[in-house]
Amino acid sequence: MSAKDIILEEIKTFDGQAGIYYQSLKTGETWGYRERESYLAASIVKLPFAAAILLWCFRGETSFHEPVAIREDQKIPGCGAVQFLNGDVTLSVGELCRLMLIISDSCATNALFRHYGVWKIREAFLELGMTGTQFRREYWDEKLERQGINNSFVPEEMGILLKNIYDGTCIDRDSSWWLEHILRRQQINHKLGGHLPMDFPMAHKTGDEEDKAHDVGIVFAKTPFIVCYGFVGPHMYQYEDFIRRSTRLLVEENGGLETPVTEDEKREKEAAEGAARLEAEEKAKTAGKASV
């Protein structure tokens, strides 16, 4: 049986809502299961939110060097480092974006959400092709959650966003490179990377809560591919194990565990250079405004 057949046979056995979207970046082949459904999002919406911020930077509507204040009483528990900083703090938009993606910092995410506002975010998501993927409230806002106002994502939409990043068409080339560079530095790797060598190259964003297990990313196997997993249900840990085993199967079918080191190092270098160019341009724009 192919990896596709094995994965699709098992995913149908899970209680709750379980889905997957796959795309080969060599052949363009796509397949999935419940990939067009909307899933409660955990941290997955942090990725399109970062893309939205890059869109605003590209238009000159905001800047990576714009300061954002966080009061002590606005800090929340969960993933991240901002909650452990003493007292009121001020960080830049760029710093908060990096924290939001690399360690899934929810305090950083909430600060950016307040800074830009739900309606501006919604408009940008729609422009990025996110119709079922929505960022509607801050993390751990229990009042809005009780009212049924929640964040959501669609695996296929995330896959299309990742394809645009891979192709360099998410806003522009350097914005795409920035996102890939940061996603390669993701520190929460126990799902997509759980059954792979520790240094296996991926650019991904994960998300989980007590009843949610998600991971979406580009896997740089010899034949690179995109895979997006979504799950909401009673057996989160079993689904996490499914993600690990399924990703291993897909890697083995797409060239095995030995990556094309030279090609990947070249791409990673280009992504790092593009990210550095974008941040330098942002710094120059900020300096230019200050001198006027």
Secondary structure, DSSP 8 states (H G I E B T S, - for coil): --HHHHHHHHHTT-SSEEEEEEEETTT--EEEESTTS-EE-TTTTHHHHHHHHHHHHHHTS--TT-EEEE-GGG--SSSSSGGGS-SSEEEEHHHHHHHHHHS--HHHHHHHHHHH-HHHHHHHHHHTT-SS-B--S-TT-HHHHHTT---EE-HHHHHHHHHHHHHT-SSSHHHHHHHHHHHTT-S--SSTTTTS-TT--EEEEEEEETTEEEEEEEE-SSS-EEEEEEEESS-HHHHHHHHHHHHHHHHHHTT-S---HHHHHHHHHHHHHHHHHHHHHHHHHHHHHHH-
